Amino acid sequence: MTAVTLPRGQITTYVVDALRTALPFPVGDNTEPNEPYGWQGEPNEAGTNFIPWVSVGTGASSNSSGPQAASQADWRANYFLTSAGVARQQTDQLADQTRDELVKMARQNIITTNGTWRIQQARVASIGGINRMPQTRPFYFVQTDVIELWLSRELNS
């Protein structure tokens, strides 16, 4: 078997698309979402509201030394999930739901141009603190969590 490296971009596209399908709020791909998000209208005025949102970013990936015949077959890839809400409680709830959806991806196969990769494990590496964003009044809040995906290239692909 020849050495094959992790197709990180294709894996990330899969993760973002899966979260966009599963979650009832906008999801951005390492940026704010394309759909309406955040304050709709002038904050704190009658008739305005805040649409909570999530952004999926990539962290470092590391090879976890797979089998000798395919030493690039096992990887750990980190993803940053930034959740934004108008209140601490909403931000917590949004982050909980997003983490749960990503962890549910364990045992799924991702077909890429260099073979099929399996998410062997999806685990929460860290749950971030909630930070108040003072750019608007009233404020909004963000939290960034780290999820680690353990990926293996299926040797029969």
C-alpha positions in Angstrom: 0.0 0.0 0.0 1.3 3.5 -0.8 1.4 6.3 1.7 -1.7 8.4 1.6 -2.1 11.6 3.6 -5.2 12.9 5.3 -7.4 14.8 2.8 -8.2 17.4 5.5 -10.2 19.8 3.2 -12.6 17.0 2.2 -13.0 15.9 5.8 -13.7 19.4 6.9 -16.3 19.9 4.1 -18.0 16.7 5.3 -18.1 18.0 9.0 -19.4 21.4 8.0 -22.1 20.0 5.7 -23.2 17.4 8.3 -23.6 20.1 11.0 -25.5 22.4 8.6 -27.9 19.5 8.0 -28.3 18.5 11.6 -28.5 21.9 13.4 -31.4 24.3 13.3 -29.3 27.4 13.1 -26.7 28.9 10.7 -23.2 27.2 10.6 -20.2 29.0 9.1 -17.1 27.4 7.5 -14.3 29.0 9.6 -16.2 32.3 9.3 -19.6 33.7 10.0 -22.5 31.8 8.3 -23.8 32.9 4.9 -27.4 32.9 6.2 -28.6 35.7 8.4 -27.0 35.4 11.9 -26.4 37.6 14.9 -28.4 40.7 15.5 -31.2 41.3 13.0 -31.8 45.0 13.2 -30.4 47.5 15.6 -29.6 45.7 18.9 -32.0 46.4 21.8 -34.7 48.1 19.7 -38.2 46.9 19.4 -38.7 44.1 16.9 -35.1 43.1 16.7 -33.8 39.6 17.5 -30.6 37.6 17.7 -30.1 34.5 15.6 -27.5 32.2 17.3 -24.8 30.7 15.1 -21.8 28.4 15.0 -18.5 28.5 13.1 -16.4 25.4 12.5 -12.7 25.9 12.3 -9.8 23.6 11.9 -7.0 23.0 14.4 -3.8 21.0 14.1 -3.9 17.4 12.8 -1.4 14.8 13.8 -0.5 11.4 12.4 -1.0 8.7 15.0 1.3 6.2 13.3 -1.0 3.7 11.7 -0.1 0.2 10.7 3.4 -0.3 9.3 2.1 -1.0 5.8 0.2 2.3 5.9 1.8 4.7 8.3 -0.3 7.6 7.2 -3.6 5.8 7.7 -4.5 7.0 11.2 -4.9 10.7 12.1 -6.2 12.9 14.9 -7.8 16.1 13.6 -8.9 18.9 15.8 -11.9 21.1 15.1 -12.8 24.4 16.8 -16.6 24.9 17.3 -17.4 28.5 18.1 -20.9 29.1 19.3 -22.5 32.5 19.6 -25.7 33.4 21.5 -27.4 36.5 23.0 -27.2 35.1 26.6 -24.9 32.9 28.5 -27.6 30.2 28.7 -28.3 30.3 25.0 -24.6 30.0 24.2 -24.2 27.1 26.5 -27.2 25.3 25.0 -26.0 26.0 21.5 -22.5 24.7 22.3 -24.0 21.6 24.0 -26.1 20.8 21.0 -23.3 21.3 18.5 -20.8 19.1 20.4 -23.5 16.4 20.6 -24.0 16.4 16.9 -20.3 16.2 16.1 -19.8 13.4 18.6 -22.6 11.5 16.9 -20.4 11.3 13.7 -18.3 8.6 15.2 -18.2 5.4 13.1 -19.2 7.2 9.9 -17.4 6.7 6.7 -16.2 9.7 4.5 -15.5 9.0 0.9 -12.7 11.1 -0.5 -10.6 11.3 -3.6 -7.9 9.1 -1.9 -10.1 6.5 -0.4 -12.6 6.0 2.4 -11.9 7.4 5.9 -13.7 6.3 9.0 -14.3 8.5 12.0 -13.3 6.0 14.6 -13.9 8.3 17.5 -15.2 11.9 18.0 -14.4 13.2 21.5 -14.6 16.5 23.2 -11.0 17.6 23.9 -12.0 20.8 25.7 -15.1 22.9 26.5 -14.2 26.6 26.3 -15.2 29.4 28.6 -17.9 31.8 27.6 -16.7 35.3 26.6 -18.8 38.4 26.4 -18.5 40.3 23.2 -18.8 44.0 23.9 -19.1 45.2 20.3 -22.9 45.6 20.6 -25.3 46.6 23.3 -26.7 44.4 24.6 -23.7 42.1 24.4 -23.6 38.7 22.9 -21.5 35.7 24.1 -19.2 33.2 22.4 -17.7 29.9 23.5 -15.1 27.8 21.6 -14.8 24.1 22.1 -12.3 21.6 20.7 -13.4 18.3 19.2 -10.9 15.7 18.2 -11.7 13.3 15.4 -9.8 10.0 15.2 -9.7 9.0 11.6 -8.5 5.8 9.9 -8.2 5.1 6.2 -10.1 2.0 5.5 -7.5 -0.5 4.2 -10.0 -2.1 1.8 -10.6 1.1 -0.1 
